[in-house]
Amino acid sequence: MDSPGEKETRWICPACGLLCDGKWKVCPACDYIREDGDELFEADPAELG
């Protein structure tokens, strides 16, 4: 369980467009490996359900 103060992050795979969890280093759909320069963004809490 994540601590309440921890922000959820997401990134969009540039290869296939899948919305990926910020904790993932590799896209599960196409095996794209996230580079350190790839942009992470904070997930909207409403999206997390």
Summary of the structure (lengths in Angstrom):
residues: 49
radius of gyration: 11.2
end to end distance: 14.6
largest distance: 31.7
contacts: 90
relative contact order: 0.29
helix: 8%
strand: 22%
